[in-house]
Amino acid sequence: MDIKRKVMCTSTGCIEYAPERYKKYDIDIIRIYVNFNGKEYLEGLDLDPVAFYKELETLEDPKNNLPSTAMPSRETIIGHFEKAYNEGYREIIVIALSSYLGGTYNLIRLVAEEFAEKMKIYVIDSKITCFGEGLLAIKAAEMIEKGIPTDTIIKEIRWMMKRQEFIGVDGKLDYLIYNGRLKGGKALMGKMLSICPVVHFTREGELCSLQSVRTPKKALNQTCEILKGIIGDRSPEDYLLWHVYTGPSLLEQLVEIEKGYGIKTNHESVIMSPVSGCHNGPWLAGYGLAFLRRDDEPLDENTEE
C-alpha cells in the first residue's frame, strides 16, 4: 500500500500570490501573523499584499506605526499535523521560511517531533523566503504526484537550495532603519547619500547587503550585472527566473533596465510576502532564481542541513 504524502509551506512562500496553476497541488499553508494599524491579519488569507504595500507607501509617521509579525502558535501547527493525520497522511514535507528570519522553522520542527510515532515529518529550512520558498514546496508536490520516493525528493530540494538566489534593491532605507536593520552612522550616511543596498540571501539563509550603491538606478544596474554572472551560460530551460517586488515603482525601472542586459524572466512575477516585505518596505524590486537539475548533473548524496 502506498504511503499517503502531503506538502506544507509557511505563508511566506507566496503560493497564494503565484499563478493559479499551482493551486492544484493543495499545499497546506501554515500562516504567519501581521499586526498593522491595530489589527491582526493572517498572511495570505485576509491581507491583500497590493493594498498593504500601497498603504505603507503613504503611511503617516511610519517610524511609530510599523507593521510587526508573529509566529503561528504551537496549537495552530499541531492542528495542521492532526488534520493531515486524520486525513490519512503518513509522510509530511514542510518547507519553512529561513530560520534566520524568526523562530517559525524551529517551532515547526519541535512540534513535528511530537508526532514522530504517528507520522514521518520532514521539516526543511528553506534558507530563503517569498516564492523561492514556495517553489520548493511546489517542486516537492510535483514529485509526489509523479511517485518519486521521499528520500529522492529531499535530495532534489537540497540540490535546488544550494543554488537558489534572491537578489534585489531596497529603493529607500526608511524601513530598514525603522526596523533596526540599519543603525547609527550607517543609517545617517545612507540617507544623506541616497544609498540603496543590493540585498540577497546567503547560503546560510541570512538576508544581508551584498553591495551598497548610490541611487536606485545604479543599484538596479548592479543587480542586473550580478544576476548575469550568476546565470552564466545556463540555458533558460534549466532555470526559472521571476521578478520579486513590493510596490510597483522600482519594478517598472528594473523591467526597463534589464533589457540592456538581455535579461528575460521566464516565470510570472510574484509579489513579496507581507511578512517579509514589511521589514524591507514598499520600494523593493529584484529577482528570484531557481536552477533546475539537468540529467547530467548528479544529486548530492548528503541530505542533511
Summary of the structure (lengths in Angstrom):
residues: 305
radius of gyration: 19.4
end to end distance: 30.4
largest distance: 65.5
contacts: 1015
relative contact order: 0.17
helix: 42%
strand: 23%
